Amino acid sequence: MIISPQFKKNILKAVLKYGTPSYIYSKDILEDNIYKYKKSFRDVNVLFCYALKANSNRVLLKIISKNGFGADVVSIGEMLSALSSGFDKKKIIFSGVGKTYEELSVAADKEILFINVESFEELKVLSKISVLKNKNIGFSIRINPNVDPHTHKYISTGKYGSKFGVSAKEAFEMYKWAKKNKFLVPIAVHFHLGSQIFKYEAYLQAFLKVEQLIKKLKCLGINIRIIDLGGGWGVKEGEVMTPPDKLAAFLSTKKENYSFIMEPGRSIVSSCGFFVVKTLYRKKSGVRQIVITDGGMNDFVRPSLYGARHPVINLNGSNSIVNNFIDIYGPVCESGDFLAKNVNMKVPDRGNLLCFLSAGAYGYSMSSNYNLRRKPAEILVSGKDIKLIRKRQNYEDFLEN
Ligand SMILES: Cc1ncc(COP(=O)(O)O)c(C=O)c1O
């Protein structure tokens, strides 16, 4: 991924004005990712429901909703945020393995497109709500297709043993049971295999299992024409996003029979985000060269949690490649608080600004106040325009409530 000198200048300007640690987003890259998805799937009837969990900054959400996307939400917080960021309620779906009675009830009141049900017990709760409210509720059932997406174990969700979804056999019984309640409206069948998936074949295997289920349901008079393939398409850190073209081509062979939903999160926002920290101190620990910065795992947890390796560039210092492997840490009181290890770069000077690429997904949205540290600022760069789109938290926030 090449960063233009102009964009680099703008990142620098942004952090000089708003400080570090900060997330900077490029509107151009975000819109380009959206466009690539639309282009890739232009031959099929597909609704893209952006997975808010990847990044729920409301300014970014408005850009995504304006482009016609729907939303995949996993909490009432995300649902309310989507509704107030311009997403059409009939393009919102509600996923998640542990929705409370209250959450299901609010979803019913908001009349969203459908709720992705993940267990028989959840379906029974939803049924009760629909009867009490005397209201139709659209639903789909999340299938666990027992397919290995070959990704990190923390983000693999479609194999037996995982907490997500139910087997196709159980889903069949659930659709059959739901038929007794006229308020429960079956809209789709859903699966989501995990995240950082690079092989379209995993989707294909799951698709074929879902198709078998749909055929069996037809014999019961339950006609489902929408298949929700979830999200999970991968994008390598430091690279531009390439959409799942082969998957799109496969779906176009099925377009006479079905419409589709896709729930991309990471692949829409990852490459548009940059996480910038300031070098505070350098020291040696045995043979290791340690660099301590002002941004840590509470701001950007992906390296610590998933072992993700995000390329890093020095914005105002040397980027010459030397045979010098350094470890970049944050200020948090944990040995696991690192941003990158074994980075082949010259030791940055104190004050140098280090920029981690592909930080737009699961960056800010997974940040926390661990060590009572403030959450970082978020800034949008659009052409020459630099706009603060979320203020750094105040210390006062910690003293309230
Ligand atoms: C149900 C569901 N849909 C979509 C996504 C988005 O996945 P990704 O960001 O990898 O595209 C997730 C991520 O966990 C998910 O759980």
The ligand as an SDF file (V2000), in Angstrom:
LIG
                    3D

 16 16  0  0  0  0  0  0  0  0999 V2000
  -22.2250  -11.9220   12.4760 C   0  0  0  0  0  0  0  0  0  0  0  0
  -21.0660  -11.1420   11.9750 C   0  0  0  0  0  0  0  0  0  0  0  0
  -21.1750  -10.5220   10.7750 N   0  0  0  0  0  0  0  0  0  0  0  0
  -20.1490   -9.8020   10.2640 C   0  0  0  0  0  0  0  0  0  0  0  0
  -18.9560   -9.6620   10.9400 C   0  0  0  0  0  0  0  0  0  0  0  0
  -17.8700   -8.8310   10.3300 C   0  0  0  0  0  0  0  0  0  0  0  0
  -16.7420   -9.5590   10.0740 O   0  0  0  0  0  0  0  0  0  0  0  0
  -15.5080   -8.8650    9.3200 P   0  0  0  0  0  0  0  0  0  0  0  0
  -15.2240   -7.6040   10.0280 O   0  0  0  0  0  0  0  0  0  0  0  0
  -14.4080   -9.8310    9.4160 O   0  0  0  0  0  0  0  0  0  0  0  0
  -15.9500   -8.6290    7.9090 O   0  0  0  0  0  0  0  0  0  0  0  0
  -18.7960  -10.2990   12.1790 C   0  0  0  0  0  0  0  0  0  0  0  0
  -17.5220  -10.1930   12.9030 C   0  0  0  0  0  0  0  0  0  0  0  0
  -17.2780  -10.7130   13.9250 O   0  0  0  0  0  0  0  0  0  0  0  0
  -19.8820  -11.0460   12.7130 C   0  0  0  0  0  0  0  0  0  0  0  0
  -19.7880  -11.6570   13.9010 O   0  0  0  0  0  0  0  0  0  0  0  0
  1  2  1  0
  2  3  1  0
  2 15  2  0
  3  4  2  0
  4  5  1  0
  5  6  1  0
  5 12  2  0
  6  7  1  0
  7  8  1  0
  8  9  2  0
  8 10  1  0
  8 11  1  0
 12 13  1  0
 12 15  1  0
 13 14  2  0
 15 16  1  0
M  END
$$$$
